[in-house]
């Protein structure tokens, strides 16, 4: 861990996690200290906890246009992805064993699919994407087989922010009678969601991406759809997930969802303005810079850029010294030395993918934060490029062509 020398601190890693809102933390504290009952208990303490959990379930459901009884509360987006895919495949084995997903999914989806393949429980088609990380609905249609049981397509990519054609794929799956799952962890609370209008059967969401606590998430399961539980040993969550209810977590998640709904449009407009100012400023100030992901069909807060001739890890360490927190991609792969699987799937050469930085804005960021990044990042890139023989060669070649 680097020692920060800057007095200013700028957090630009909201796709990894967000701070818990003070009012959310306050609401949770009551159910840790005072109303601490087990929601499965029949006495007064338990009834209070049960009522709070069900209220939270309704709040979580409302943000995606679902009914409360269709929400299964669980430990987070990763568990939700696992249950959606593994649970759907196992519960519907009689209908088929073919799964369609994409090469740019979160590893919670990809590793689950790979695990099912290794166990001989499923055959999986991994669809490619274009240079902007978009999946084609036509490609999904072409990949469908008579034994296709599930399509899993993320709503918006966690690394480059590209928003996928969920509505088109949802209509296609509904017409074909195929279960449709979307990992909406990055989109939930950031974009309008309506599971009925979008034809979604299963949707994964997470609390700590929307200024709620860590350790709580949800899986929407459309009424009538069969999904086998992953965790057994109790009757909680209508027999869909065993274990003592995380009442404080549920309360925090529910309130965060309610606040996200109220503030969504204003927050979206503000973040888009900050995002575009950051992107345009860096592209203008730093040559050999490219925006990764779709220029307009992207999450409101996501700026993912590749800086050629430098290593992303060196950029992040240098930014950290200046008090700026950013990411090289998914927080779940930050310990990996391999380039992003998303960027490689988009066709970026490994050396360019290695020079990528993800900056994701949040409610606490200001115009002054963006100005600060535009001030400190270009000199960092210049300093790192000064040590790159390849950069020097490219610049020398360009100058020689001008002279000729």
Secondary structure in CASP SS format (residue, H / E / C, confidence):
PFRMAT SS
TARGET T0000
AUTHOR 0000-0000-0000
METHOD secondary structure of the structure
MODEL  1
X C 1.00
X C 1.00
X C 1.00
X C 1.00
X C 1.00
X C 1.00
X C 1.00
X C 1.00
X C 1.00
X E 1.00
X E 1.00
X C 1.00
X E 1.00
X C 1.00
X C 1.00
X C 1.00
X C 1.00
X C 1.00
X C 1.00
X C 1.00
X C 1.00
X H 1.00
X H 1.00
X H 1.00
X H 1.00
X H 1.00
X H 1.00
X H 1.00
X H 1.00
X H 1.00
X H 1.00
X H 1.00
X H 1.00
X C 1.00
X C 1.00
X C 1.00
X C 1.00
X C 1.00
X C 1.00
X C 1.00
X C 1.00
X C 1.00
X C 1.00
X H 1.00
X H 1.00
X H 1.00
X H 1.00
X H 1.00
X H 1.00
X H 1.00
X H 1.00
X H 1.00
X H 1.00
X H 1.00
X H 1.00
X H 1.00
X H 1.00
X H 1.00
X H 1.00
X H 1.00
X H 1.00
X H 1.00
X C 1.00
X C 1.00
X C 1.00
X C 1.00
X C 1.00
X H 1.00
X H 1.00
X H 1.00
X E 1.00
X E 1.00
X E 1.00
X E 1.00
X C 1.00
X C 1.00
X H 1.00
X H 1.00
X H 1.00
X H 1.00
X H 1.00
X H 1.00
X H 1.00
X H 1.00
X H 1.00
X H 1.00
X H 1.00
X H 1.00
X H 1.00
X H 1.00
X H 1.00
X C 1.00
X C 1.00
X C 1.00
X C 1.00
X C 1.00
X C 1.00
X E 1.00
X E 1.00
X E 1.00
X E 1.00
X E 1.00
X C 1.00
X C 1.00
X C 1.00
X C 1.00
X H 1.00
X H 1.00
X H 1.00
X H 1.00
X H 1.00
X H 1.00
X H 1.00
X H 1.00
X H 1.00
X H 1.00
X H 1.00
X H 1.00
X C 1.00
X C 1.00
X C 1.00
X C 1.00
X E 1.00
X E 1.00
X E 1.00
X E 1.00
X E 1.00
X C 1.00
X C 1.00
X C 1.00
X C 1.00
X C 1.00
X C 1.00
X C 1.00
X C 1.00
X C 1.00
X H 1.00
X H 1.00
X H 1.00
X H 1.00
X H 1.00
X H 1.00
X H 1.00
X C 1.00
X C 1.00
X C 1.00
X C 1.00
X E 1.00
X E 1.00
X E 1.00
X E 1.00
X E 1.00
X C 1.00
X C 1.00
X C 1.00
X E 1.00
X C 1.00
X C 1.00
X C 1.00
X C 1.00
X C 1.00
X E 1.00
X E 1.00
X C 1.00
X C 1.00
X H 1.00
X H 1.00
X H 1.00
X H 1.00
X H 1.00
X H 1.00
X H 1.00
X H 1.00
X H 1.00
X H 1.00
X H 1.00
X C 1.00
X C 1.00
X E 1.00
X E 1.00
X E 1.00
X E 1.00
X E 1.00
X C 1.00
X C 1.00
X C 1.00
X C 1.00
X E 1.00
X C 1.00
X C 1.00
X E 1.00
X C 1.00
X C 1.00
X C 1.00
X H 1.00
X H 1.00
X H 1.00
X H 1.00
X C 1.00
X C 1.00
X C 1.00
X E 1.00
X E 1.00
X E 1.00
X E 1.00
X E 1.00
X C 1.00
X C 1.00
X C 1.00
X C 1.00
X C 1.00
X C 1.00
X C 1.00
X C 1.00
X C 1.00
X C 1.00
X E 1.00
X E 1.00
X E 1.00
X E 1.00
X E 1.00
X C 1.00
X C 1.00
X C 1.00
X C 1.00
X C 1.00
X C 1.00
X C 1.00
X C 1.00
X C 1.00
X C 1.00
X C 1.00
X C 1.00
X C 1.00
X C 1.00
X H 1.00
X H 1.00
X H 1.00
X H 1.00
X C 1.00
X C 1.00
X C 1.00
X C 1.00
X C 1.00
X C 1.00
X C 1.00
X H 1.00
X H 1.00
X H 1.00
X H 1.00
X H 1.00
X H 1.00
X H 1.00
X H 1.00
X H 1.00
X H 1.00
X H 1.00
X H 1.00
X H 1.00
X H 1.00
X H 1.00
X H 1.00
X H 1.00
X H 1.00
X H 1.00
X H 1.00
X H 1.00
X H 1.00
X H 1.00
X H 1.00
X H 1.00
X H 1.00
X H 1.00
X H 1.00
X H 1.00
X H 1.00
X H 1.00
X H 1.00
X H 1.00
X H 1.00
X H 1.00
X H 1.00
X H 1.00
X H 1.00
X H 1.00
X C 1.00
X C 1.00
X C 1.00
X E 1.00
X E 1.00
X E 1.00
X C 1.00
X C 1.00
X C 1.00
X C 1.00
X C 1.00
X C 1.00
X E 1.00
X C 1.00
X C 1.00
X C 1.00
X E 1.00
X E 1.00
X E 1.00
X E 1.00
X E 1.00
X E 1.00
X C 1.00
X C 1.00
X C 1.00
X C 1.00
X H 1.00
X H 1.00
X H 1.00
X H 1.00
X H 1.00
X H 1.00
X H 1.00
X H 1.00
X H 1.00
X H 1.00
X C 1.00
X C 1.00
X E 1.00
X E 1.00
X C 1.00
X E 1.00
X C 1.00
X C 1.00
X C 1.00
X H 1.00
X H 1.00
X H 1.00
X C 1.00
X C 1.00
X C 1.00
X C 1.00
X C 1.00
X C 1.00
X C 1.00
X H 1.00
X H 1.00
X H 1.00
X H 1.00
X H 1.00
X C 1.00
X C 1.00
X C 1.00
X C 1.00
X H 1.00
X H 1.00
X H 1.00
X H 1.00
X C 1.00
X C 1.00
X E 1.00
X E 1.00
X E 1.00
X E 1.00
X E 1.00
X C 1.00
X C 1.00
X C 1.00
X C 1.00
X C 1.00
X C 1.00
X H 1.00
X H 1.00
X H 1.00
X H 1.00
X H 1.00
X H 1.00
X H 1.00
X H 1.00
X H 1.00
X H 1.00
X H 1.00
X H 1.00
X H 1.00
X H 1.00
X H 1.00
X H 1.00
X H 1.00
X H 1.00
X H 1.00
X C 1.00
X C 1.00
X C 1.00
X H 1.00
X H 1.00
X H 1.00
X H 1.00
X H 1.00
X H 1.00
X H 1.00
X H 1.00
X H 1.00
X H 1.00
X H 1.00
X H 1.00
X H 1.00
X H 1.00
X H 1.00
X C 1.00
END
